């Protein structure tokens, strides 16, 4: 199956990952939506990480007390959402050994 065109708002490495996953797996429409959300979560976590690299982990309020920057929560929440979406997609199957139709996703509901 040819790769679906990744959403343009994703970062280039994330678009490449999206295209690879859609090529390697036979995804239903609802899986594509989950994959898109996972890719967006990954990009959001990377944005927060870059902001933290620029500004540090904490800031001092008007009283001089240190507080975690909001980006700490954004990164944490985005990572958690990404991991959960990947678990829901259940992409932990071996890649296809031979040419032909990509493997269907197996259910993680046992």
C-alpha positions in Angstrom: 0.0 0.0 0.0 1.4 3.4 -0.9 2.1 5.8 2.0 -0.6 8.4 2.7 0.4 12.0 2.4 1.3 13.1 5.9 -0.4 16.3 7.3 1.7 19.3 6.4 1.6 20.9 9.8 3.9 18.1 11.1 7.6 18.6 11.3 9.6 16.9 8.5 11.0 14.0 10.6 7.5 13.3 12.0 6.1 13.4 8.4 8.6 10.9 7.4 7.7 8.6 10.3 4.0 9.0 9.5 4.6 8.0 5.9 6.7 5.0 6.9 4.0 3.7 9.3 1.3 4.1 6.7 3.5 2.2 4.2 4.4 -0.6 6.6 0.9 -1.2 8.1 -2.6 -1.7 6.8 -4.4 1.0 8.7 -8.1 1.7 8.9 -9.4 5.2 8.9 -9.7 5.4 12.7 -6.1 4.2 12.9 -5.0 7.1 10.6 -6.7 9.5 13.0 -4.9 8.0 16.0 -1.6 8.1 14.1 -2.1 11.8 13.3 -2.8 12.5 17.0 0.3 10.6 18.0 2.4 12.5 15.5 1.0 15.8 16.8 1.8 14.8 20.4 5.3 14.0 19.4 5.8 17.3 17.7 4.3 19.2 20.7 6.6 17.4 23.1 9.6 18.4 20.9 8.4 22.0 20.9 8.2 22.0 24.7 11.6 20.4 24.9 13.1 23.1 22.7 11.5 25.9 24.8 12.9 24.3 28.0 16.4 24.1 26.4 16.1 27.8 25.7 14.5 29.0 29.0 15.4 26.4 31.6 13.1 24.2 33.7 12.1 26.9 36.2 11.2 30.5 36.6 11.0 32.8 39.6 7.7 34.4 40.4 7.3 37.9 41.6 8.2 36.8 45.1 11.4 35.1 44.0 10.0 31.6 44.5 11.0 29.1 41.8 8.3 27.3 39.8 8.3 24.8 37.0 7.8 26.3 33.6 4.5 25.4 31.9 6.4 23.7 29.1 7.4 21.0 31.7 3.7 19.9 31.9 3.2 20.2 28.1 6.2 17.9 27.5 5.1 15.4 30.1 1.5 15.3 28.9 2.5 15.1 25.3 4.8 12.2 26.0 2.1 10.4 27.9 -0.4 10.9 25.2 2.0 9.8 22.5 2.8 6.6 24.4 -0.9 5.8 25.0 -1.7 6.4 21.3 1.1 4.2 20.2 -0.2 1.5 22.6 -3.7 1.9 21.2 -2.4 1.6 17.6 -0.6 -1.6 18.6 2.2 -1.2 16.0 4.5 -3.7 17.8 4.2 -6.3 15.2 7.2 -7.4 13.1 7.6 -5.7 9.8 6.5 -7.8 6.8 9.2 -10.3 5.7 8.0 -10.6 2.1 6.5 -8.2 -0.4 2.8 -8.0 -0.6 0.1 -6.6 1.6 1.2 -5.1 4.9 0.1 -6.8 8.1 -3.2 -5.9 9.6 -3.0 -4.5 13.1 -3.7 -7.1 15.8 -5.9 -6.1 18.6 -4.4 -5.3 22.0 -7.7 -6.4 23.6 -7.1 -10.0 24.6 
